[in-house]
Amino acid sequence: MEVARSGCAPLAQALSGAAVGDPAETVVRRLAGEDATVTTLLAEYRPGQVPTAMDAIGTALDECADGFTATVDGAEREVGEIVPELAPEGIDQAMGWRASVKGAREPVPVESVVLRVGDTLAYLSGTPTLPASAVEAQVAKLAAS
């Protein structure tokens, strides 16, 4: 992945279903339904790495709110305005946002949230929406771990 503005790379990674930083282990799940396609990436980090990843995403949300351009798998994508969303409670830390991503076709709405419990981050992205039930289920799983 290449990002025109390097400070936007953590946000581009999170939007595309990739982990920020260098987690020790990752697991990816995709679910396509009638109303949405949801990608969940669970990333287990080494002690002390999670704050760095979360800080990088938070900084990118601030610096890249007006959008940016990224090349993913050889295809250029324009990410429009990034709008912060309320993030769920009940875990150590969370942040959420929505954006519009345009490739060769019409812009597609994307909603994302990053959830943290201890040294684990869960990245969830949904197009055209991120169902509340998917976020609630992941929060419950993380909170129980």
VOKOLGU-659416 format. One record per residue (C-alpha): x, y, z; residue number from 1; residue in three letters. Coordinates in steps of 0.001 Angstrom, whole numbers, plus 500000, padded with zeros to 6 digits. Example, Ala and Ser with C-alpha at 12.3 -4.5 7.8 and 13.67 -1.06 7.14 Angstrom:
<zaros>
> 512300;495500;507800;1;ALA
> 513670;498940;507140;2;SER
</zaros>
This chain:
<zaros>
> 500000;500000;500000;1;MET
> 501222;503447;499089;2;GLU
> 499705;506596;500572;3;VAL
> 500253;510034;499062;4;ALA
> 500449;511633;502533;5;ARG
> 502528;509335;504745;6;SER
> 500794;510507;507930;7;GLY
> 497556;509031;506547;8;CYS
> 499011;505505;506208;9;ALA
> 497648;504207;509565;10;PRO
> 494150;505295;508597;11;LEU
> 494499;503788;505116;12;ALA
> 495640;500513;506684;13;GLN
> 492729;500430;509110;14;ALA
> 490227;501245;506332;15;LEU
> 491590;498494;504094;16;SER
> 491531;495786;506755;17;GLY
> 495253;495788;507497;18;ALA
> 496857;496111;510922;19;ALA
> 498786;499208;511921;20;VAL
> 502330;498549;513097;21;GLY
> 503765;495081;513505;22;ASP
> 501420;492806;515468;23;PRO
> 502707;489438;516658;24;ALA
> 499637;487619;515278;25;GLU
> 496606;488435;513150;26;THR
> 493375;486736;512140;27;VAL
> 491049;488075;509421;28;VAL
> 487374;487256;508894;29;ARG
> 485061;488539;506161;30;ARG
> 481307;488263;506151;31;LEU
> 479169;489280;503192;32;ALA
> 475434;489625;503678;33;GLY
> 472569;491265;501878;34;GLU
> 473039;494612;503593;35;ASP
> 476801;494846;504177;36;ALA
> 480228;493322;503797;37;THR
> 482166;493315;507073;38;VAL
> 485876;492688;507529;39;THR
> 487212;491989;511020;40;THR
> 490925;491845;511713;41;LEU
> 492073;490785;515172;42;LEU
> 495651;491761;515949;43;ALA
> 497595;490691;519017;44;GLU
> 500494;493054;519695;45;TYR
> 503599;492690;521797;46;ARG
> 503423;494525;525158;47;PRO
> 503659;498281;524720;48;GLY
> 502893;498377;520968;49;GLN
> 499133;498978;521130;50;VAL
> 499328;502598;522355;51;PRO
> 501643;503393;519434;52;THR
> 499184;501916;516928;53;ALA
> 496175;503668;518482;54;MET
> 498053;506988;518674;55;ASP
> 499040;506668;514992;56;ALA
> 495409;506105;513978;57;ILE
> 494227;509003;516149;58;GLY
> 496842;511338;514677;59;THR
> 495892;510248;511150;60;ALA
> 492216;510938;511908;61;LEU
> 493161;514494;512855;62;ASP
> 495663;515142;510062;63;GLU
> 493743;513427;507257;64;CYS
> 490163;514486;507991;65;ALA
> 489972;516188;504592;66;ASP
> 490747;512906;502795;67;GLY
> 493728;511390;501013;68;PHE
> 494761;509160;498122;69;THR
> 496110;505625;498510;70;ALA
> 497157;502890;496094;71;THR
> 495992;499444;497218;72;VAL
> 496913;496362;495174;73;ASP
> 497877;498618;492259;74;GLY
> 494568;500507;492210;75;ALA
> 494304;504137;493234;76;GLU
> 491627;504953;495816;77;ARG
> 490416;508395;496829;78;GLU
> 489288;508567;500425;79;VAL
> 486934;511481;500981;80;GLY
> 486304;513423;504153;81;GLU
> 486813;511337;507313;82;ILE
> 483988;511889;509796;83;VAL
> 484505;510695;513389;84;PRO
> 481727;508503;514778;85;GLU
> 480805;507635;518333;86;LEU
> 482744;504564;519357;87;ALA
> 481330;501843;521600;88;PRO
> 481998;501702;525331;89;GLU
> 482790;498763;527584;90;GLY
> 486389;498162;526508;91;ILE
> 489759;499835;527126;92;ASP
> 489684;502164;524124;93;GLN
> 487791;502625;520853;94;ALA
> 487544;505017;517939;95;MET
> 485256;505058;514946;96;GLY
> 484784;506946;511689;97;TRP
> 483096;506892;508314;98;ARG
> 484330;507897;504892;99;ALA
> 483642;507537;501216;100;SER
> 486177;505582;499144;101;VAL
> 486288;506013;495385;102;LYS
> 488161;503742;493014;103;GLY
> 487401;503169;489343;104;ALA
> 483658;503200;490046;105;ARG
> 481230;505200;492154;106;GLU
> 482223;506182;495709;107;PRO
> 481455;503532;498331;108;VAL
> 480618;504452;501934;109;PRO
> 482809;502752;504545;110;VAL
> 482320;502699;508311;111;GLU
> 485158;501590;510570;112;SER
> 485899;501121;514231;113;VAL
> 489036;500068;516108;114;VAL
> 488542;498420;519495;115;LEU
> 491270;497826;522093;116;ARG
> 491412;495465;525034;117;VAL
> 494866;495026;526555;118;GLY
> 497331;494180;523779;119;ASP
> 494623;493250;521269;120;THR
> 493107;495470;518605;121;LEU
> 490031;494578;516582;122;ALA
> 489689;496471;513316;123;TYR
> 486161;496343;511853;124;LEU
> 485170;497866;508524;125;SER
> 481842;497629;506773;126;GLY
> 480567;498645;503365;127;THR
> 478194;500327;502883;128;PRO
> 477610;500225;506641;129;THR
> 479014;498545;509727;130;LEU
> 476077;496834;511420;131;PRO
> 475759;497655;515116;132;ALA
> 475248;493945;515804;133;SER
> 478740;493161;514427;134;ALA
> 480351;495816;516622;135;VAL
> 478367;494771;519703;136;GLU
> 479331;491114;519225;137;ALA
> 483030;491986;518904;138;GLN
> 482909;494268;521955;139;VAL
> 481322;491437;523968;140;ALA
> 483974;488950;522832;141;LYS
> 486821;491318;523627;142;LEU
> 485376;492335;526982;143;ALA
> 485052;488667;527965;144;ALA
> 488681;487874;527083;145;SER
</zaros>
